[in-house]
Amino acid sequence: MRWIVSTAAVFLLSACSPEKENVYTVDELTADEVQLAKIIGECRNNSGELHNTPNCGNAEAPDGKPRLERMRKSLGG
């Protein structure tokens, strides 16, 4: 009987746990500019909590190269 109650409690508690966020790779974010922009926006709006998350770290890599190219163009290079 205890086993049934324990199992039921574990299932109920696991159903209430927050949904795990999908982690995107750098290649996936490079290919999907809409998702990249969404993640970058979320990370910049809540950098205190999200800065060290895998998605924010992975979104910084593909965003850096186009940003440098835009800077070079604006400086006339």
C-alpha positions in Angstrom: 0.0 0.0 0.0 2.8 2.4 0.8 4.4 1.7 -2.5 1.2 2.8 -4.3 0.9 6.0 -2.3 4.6 6.8 -2.8 4.4 6.2 -6.6 1.2 8.3 -6.8 3.0 11.1 -4.9 6.0 11.0 -7.2 3.8 11.2 -10.3 1.7 14.1 -8.9 4.8 16.1 -7.9 6.5 15.5 -11.3 3.4 16.7 -13.1 3.6 20.0 -11.2 7.3 20.6 -12.0 8.0 23.4 -14.5 8.4 22.4 -18.1 12.0 22.0 -19.2 13.1 24.6 -21.8 14.3 23.3 -25.1 18.0 24.0 -25.6 19.0 25.1 -29.1 22.5 24.5 -30.5 24.5 27.3 -32.2 23.9 25.7 -35.6 20.1 25.6 -35.0 20.1 29.3 -34.0 22.3 30.3 -36.9 19.8 28.7 -39.3 16.7 30.1 -37.6 17.0 33.9 -37.4 13.5 34.3 -35.9 14.3 32.0 -33.0 17.7 33.6 -32.5 16.1 37.1 -32.3 13.5 35.8 -29.8 16.1 34.3 -27.5 18.4 37.3 -27.7 15.5 39.6 -26.8 14.6 37.4 -23.8 18.2 37.2 -22.6 18.7 41.0 -22.9 15.4 41.8 -21.2 16.1 39.5 -18.2 19.9 39.2 -18.2 20.1 38.7 -14.4 18.3 35.4 -14.5 18.9 34.2 -18.0 22.5 35.2 -18.7 24.0 31.9 -17.7 21.4 29.7 -19.4 22.6 27.5 -22.3 20.3 29.2 -24.8 21.6 32.6 -24.0 25.2 31.4 -24.4 24.4 29.7 -27.6 22.6 32.7 -29.0 25.6 35.0 -28.4 27.8 33.1 -30.8 25.8 33.4 -34.0 24.8 37.0 -33.2 28.4 38.2 -32.8 29.6 37.8 -36.4 26.7 39.7 -38.0 27.0 42.4 -35.4 30.7 42.9 -36.2 29.9 43.0 -39.9 27.3 45.7 -39.3 29.7 47.7 -37.2 32.4 47.4 -40.0 29.9 48.6 -42.6 28.8 51.5 -40.5 32.4 52.6 -40.0 33.0 52.5 -43.8 35.1 49.3 -43.9 
